Amino acid sequence: MNTFKHTYALIAAALVSVSAPAAELGNFVSSTSNGKSSFVQSASTIVTKDNVQIYYKDWGPRDGQAVVFSHGWPLNSDSWESQMMFLASNGYRVIAHDRRGHGRSSQPWHGNDMDHYADDLSAVIEALKLKRVTLVGFSTGGGEVARYIGRHGTKRVEKAVLVAAVPPLMLQTESNPGGLPISVFDGLRQASLENRSQLYLDIASGPFFGFNREGAKPSQGLIQSFWVQGMQAGHKNTYDSIAAFSATDFREDLKKFNVPTLIIHGDDDQIVPLDASAKASAAQIKGSTLIVYPGAPHGLADTHKDRLNQDLLGFLRK
């Protein structure tokens, strides 16, 4: 049994017992209130205060209500293209960035943690001077959204959406007995070191899209897209990110949610189990709305994209 298959078996057991280059024109420097430079922006990137280049895409009408997307591991902003196309076609301005170490962004050796992810998201929002933003985070990106609100508040945020998201805490601890044991994530780390290319193929062809379920019809296009995005990310960055999405405790961050929040999750999510994530987050975020998709896997932004698009649109129009 290869390392990933062994790791996946551990997940199943745990569930039973208790988831471009920068444009050359238009560069400018944004300054903080004390006059010090906080980041440099080009037409498609910003450079953060710790000198990391963050790539972003900005689609739709510039006067449209802003929706900012945060992607999952080990993907990049391309994973949101179905939702971005749909919402931009409905008059919304949609922005998505490649997390540091992923996609077309820089691959720093340090800073691959939720605090830096949240600060990078803040830098993008500030650089584009966005207000009344709806934040949408998938999986690890949901943790990024939660930590952003925890660190930066909601003065620029109007609504939030968590899709198959990792909060409140994936890792099993004394205070979080319903989480997954550390052996699951150690297995992912080991598989990443042994052959991360095969790891990404195994995840995509198996539990991520639910292609390991009886009667499923695997899509080679989706599998290859996942693999390409994963291999575009840095090895060290994706390795470090396993700890970021699994061991970061978002419970204090969730207490700071004071905007309308929609939580969407599949009840057949084999990567981020429903009970320990979406249901727990819904219980902690006052006034939140939880929608559970019957039979939906973790990768529901692709497998259930039409329903997700309509649910996002309906939430935005409220």
N, C-alpha and C positions, 0 to 999 in steps of 0.2 A: 504494500500500500504506500503510495507516494505521500510526501509530507502534507500536501494540501488535502488529499482525501482523508488522511488521518485527522487533520485539523477539522475538517467538515464533520467527521464522525464525532469529534468532541463537542461541536456545536449542537448536533442532534442529541447527544447524550445529556448535555447541559439543559436543553429544553425539556427533556423528559423528566429530569430530576428537579428542576425548579419550575443574532444578527450582522509670433510673426515679427517678425522684425518690426522695429519702430519706424514710423514715418519720419522723414527727415525734416519736414516743415512744421512750423507752428509751435516750436518748443517755448516754454515759459516756465518761470519759477514761481511757485506759490509760497507765500510767507506767512508765518504765524504772527500773532498779535505783538510779539516782542521783536519782530523784524527778522528773525532767523529763518532761513530756508527750511521748509518741511519736506518738500518733494519737488521734483522736476517733472513736467508733463509734456508729452508730445501728442500727436494726433491719435495715437493708438496705444500709448504706454504712459505710465508714470514711473518715476524712480523714487522710492521711499527714502525716509531719513536715514535708514541703515543701508542705503545704496543697492536696493533690490529693484530690478525692473519688473513691473507688473503690466502684463498685456491685458487689454480689455476690448470688447466690441460694444458698439453703441448704435442700435438700430431703431428705426421708427421715427416719427415726427418729433422734433426737438421740443415742441410745446406740449407734447403728450405727458400724461401722468407717468412718473418714473417707476419702473419695476426693476429691481436689481437682484440678479440670480447668483447664488453661490453653489458650486458644483460638489460632487462627491469624490471619493477616493477610488482609484488613482486617476481620475478623469480630468477633463478641463471644460472650458466654457462651451465647447462644441456639443457637449452632452445635453445642453438646454435648447438646441436649435429648433426643435419642434414647437416648444412653448414660445420661444422668442419670435419665430415667424408668425405664429398665430396671433399673439398679442400685439405685435407691431402692425399687423394687418388690420387690427381692430382699434388702432389709434393710440396705442401706448408706446412710450419711449422705453425700450428694454436694453439693459446693460448687463453684461456678464464679464467677469474677469477670470483669467487663469491664475489660480492660487500660486503663491511663491513655490518654486520647485516643480510646477506642473505646466504642461502645455508649452506656450511660447514665452512664459515668464522666466526670470533668472532662476538658477539652481544654487541658492546659497547653502553653505555647509551648516550654518547655524540658523536659529530662528524658526525652525519647522515645528511650531507649536501654536496652540489656539490663540494665545495673546497676540502673537505676530499676525496670524491670519486675520483676526478681528481688526487690528490696527491697519492692515493693508486694505481691508474693505472700507474702513473709515477714510483712508487716503483717497481711494477712488471716488467715494461719494463727495468728499470735500473738493477734490480737483474738478469734478464736473458741476460743482455748485448745486447739487441736487437737494430738493426739499420735498416733503410730503411723500416720501419713498415707501413703496411696499417691498419688503425684503422677503425673498423666497430662497430657502435653503434645503438642499437635498442631502440626506445622509450626513457625511462629514460637514457639508455646507450648512446643515441645520445647526450643528454645533457652532460653526462660525457666526451665524446669525445670532444665536443665543449669547455668545461671548461678546459680540459687538454691542448688543443691548446692555449687557452687564457692565462693559467698560465705558461705553460712549453714550448710553442713554437713548432716548427716543425723540429728541428734539427735531431730528430730521426724518423720523419714521412715522408713517401714518398707519401701516398695517404690517403684519408678519405672517408668513406661511412656512410651516415645517413639513417637509415631504419625506417620508421614510427616514426620518432624522434620528441621529444618535442620542440626543439628550433624553432623560436627565443624566444618565451614566451607564455606559455599557458594561464596565468591569464589575465583577462580583466582589463585594467587600462586606465587612461586617454590617455596615449601615445600608448596604444595597445587596441583600441576599439573592434577589432575583436576576442579578446580572450574570454575565458569562465568565467562567473561570479564566484566570490568567493564561492557562495552558492553551486556550484557543488562540490568543493573540501571539503567544510565543511561537505557536505553530505557523502562523502567518509570517512572522519575522524570519523563521528558519526557512520556510518555503521561498521567501523573497531572496534570501541569500543564496540558496541552492540554485534556483532557476526562476527568476521572477517572470520571465517571458511565459514559461509554462504555467506558472501560478495564475497569471491573468487570463490565459486561455481556459484554464480549469474553472475559474470563477465565472467567466462569461458563459461558457458552455454548460455550466451546471446551475448553481443556486441563484445567481444574480437575477437572471431573467426567468427562472423557474423551468429551464430547459431540461432539468433532471427529473421532472415530474412525468408520471405515466400519461401518455397521450400528447405530450408537448411536441411542438414542431419547431425545432431550433432554427433560428435565422442566422445564417453565416454572416450576413451583413452586420447584424448587431454584435455578434461575437467578434468580428474583425475590427469593428469600430471601437469597442471596448479595449481590445488589445493594442491597437494603434495609439489611442489616447494614453493608455497606461505606460507604454514604452517611450512615449514622448516625454514623460515626466522623469525627473532625476531619480537615480537609484537611492541615494542617501535620503532624499526628500520624502519619497514614498515610504521608505523604511521608518523614518522618524515619525511620519504621519500616523502610523499604526498606533503608536502610543498616544498621539494627540486625539484621535477619534475614540479610542477605547478607554483611556484612563482619565480623561479630563472630566471633572465633576461640574456639571452645569446647573446644579440645583439652586445655587444662589443667584445665578444669572436669570433663571426662569422667574424668580420672585420679582424681578425688575420689569417684566413685561407688563405694560399698561396701555397697550394698543390692541385693537381687534386682532385676534390670532386664529388662523385656520390650521388645523393639523390633519394631514392626510397620510394614510398608511395602508398597506396591504395585509390581509390576515394570513397570507402564506409567505410572509417575508422570512426567508431563511438566513438572512445576513444580520438584520437588526430586528430582533423579535418584538412583536407588537406590544405585548403586555408590559415589558420592561422599558419601553421607549414611549411610543405615542400615547398609550393609555396613562402612563405615569406622568408625562408632560401635561396632558390635558387636565389631570387632577391638580397640577401645581399652578397652571396659568389661569388666573381668574377670568371667567367669561369666554374662554376659548371654545372653539367648535371642533369636534373630532369627526372625521369622515373615514370610515373603514371600507376599503374596496374588497369585496369577497373574492378570494382566489388570487389576488394580486401579489406578485413577487416584489422583491426589493426594487428592481429596475422598472417600476411602473411608469416612469416618465416616458418610456418607450412602449412598453407592452400595453399600457392603458392611457396613451397620450391624448386620445380624443376626450375621454372623460376628464382627465386632469386639466386639459385646456379649458373645458367648459366650466369646471369648478373654480379655476383661477379667475376666469372672466366674470363669473357670477359674484365672486367675493370682491373683486376690484370694483364692480359696479354698485355695490351696496353703499 
